Amino acid sequence: MIEDTLAKLDSRVRQISVLSDDKKNELGALLETLKDEVVALSETKAGDAESITRFAELSTHEVTREDGSDRLKTLSLEGLSASVDGFEVSHPRLVQIVNSVCTSLANLGI
């Protein structure tokens, strides 16, 4: 489930016509790293891993909508960021990747 969802997100990002190939590749690489980190987390904290994945999906959806609401974009990115609260010590790489994904999505300017 987690791997499939993140693969779909990568596909969605790669279909955004207004993004350069460099940006698509950058975000794709971040999503691939996020997948690795979330899959590892799912072995011990399946519910948390699922939440992170769903917030990543929601954030990508809101940020890539042409007629999206700025408020919903902000809320979805805040949710994604909040989904890793408490993992700074146990999974610092996961927190770093989620923060990078949030920053990249916020800076897309779609």
C-alpha positions in Angstrom: 0.0 0.0 0.0 2.7 2.5 1.0 4.9 1.7 -1.9 2.0 1.9 -4.4 0.8 5.2 -3.0 4.2 6.8 -3.2 4.8 5.4 -6.7 1.5 7.0 -7.8 2.7 10.3 -6.3 5.9 10.1 -8.3 3.8 9.4 -11.5 1.5 12.4 -10.7 4.5 14.7 -10.2 6.1 13.6 -13.5 2.9 14.5 -15.4 2.9 18.1 -14.2 3.5 20.0 -17.5 4.7 23.2 -15.9 7.6 21.6 -14.0 11.0 21.3 -15.5 12.5 17.8 -15.8 15.1 18.8 -13.2 12.3 19.7 -10.7 10.5 16.5 -11.5 13.6 14.4 -11.0 14.4 16.2 -7.8 11.0 15.6 -6.3 11.0 12.1 -7.6 14.2 11.3 -5.9 12.8 12.8 -2.6 9.7 10.6 -2.9 11.9 7.5 -3.5 13.9 8.3 -0.4 10.7 9.0 1.5 9.4 5.6 0.4 12.5 3.8 1.7 12.2 5.6 5.1 8.5 5.1 5.4 8.7 1.4 4.5 11.4 1.0 7.2 9.2 2.8 9.7 6.2 0.6 8.8 8.0 -2.4 10.3 7.6 -1.0 13.8 5.1 1.8 13.5 2.6 0.9 10.7 0.0 3.4 11.7 2.5 6.3 11.7 3.9 5.2 8.4 0.4 5.1 6.9 -0.3 8.6 8.2 2.9 10.0 6.7 2.1 8.4 3.3 -1.5 9.7 3.3 -0.4 13.2 4.2 2.2 13.0 1.4 -0.6 12.0 -1.0 -2.9 14.7 0.2 -0.2 17.4 0.0 0.8 16.4 -3.5 -2.8 16.4 -4.6 -3.5 19.9 -3.1 -0.2 21.4 -4.4 -0.7 20.1 -7.9 -4.3 21.1 -8.4 -4.7 23.9 -10.9 -7.7 25.5 -9.1 -6.4 24.6 -5.6 -6.9 26.6 -2.5 -3.9 28.2 -0.9 -5.4 27.5 2.5 -5.7 23.7 1.7 -2.2 23.6 0.3 -0.9 25.1 3.6 -3.0 22.8 5.8 -1.9 19.7 3.9 1.8 20.6 4.1 1.4 21.4 7.8 -0.2 18.0 8.2 2.6 16.2 6.4 5.1 18.0 8.5 3.2 17.2 11.7 3.0 13.6 10.8 6.7 13.1 11.6 6.6 15.0 14.9 8.3 13.0 17.6 10.6 11.1 15.1 13.5 13.6 15.3 15.6 11.3 17.5 14.5 7.8 16.3 14.2 8.6 12.6 16.1 11.8 11.8 16.5 11.0 8.1 12.7 10.5 7.8 12.1 14.0 9.3 14.7 15.5 7.1 13.1 14.0 3.9 9.6 15.0 4.9 10.8 18.5 5.5 12.5 18.5 2.1 9.4 17.2 0.4 7.3 19.9 2.1 9.7 22.6 1.0 9.8 21.3 -2.5 6.1 21.1 -2.8 5.6 24.5 -1.3 8.1 26.0 -3.8 6.5 24.5 -6.9 4.4 27.6 -7.4 1.7 25.9 -9.3 
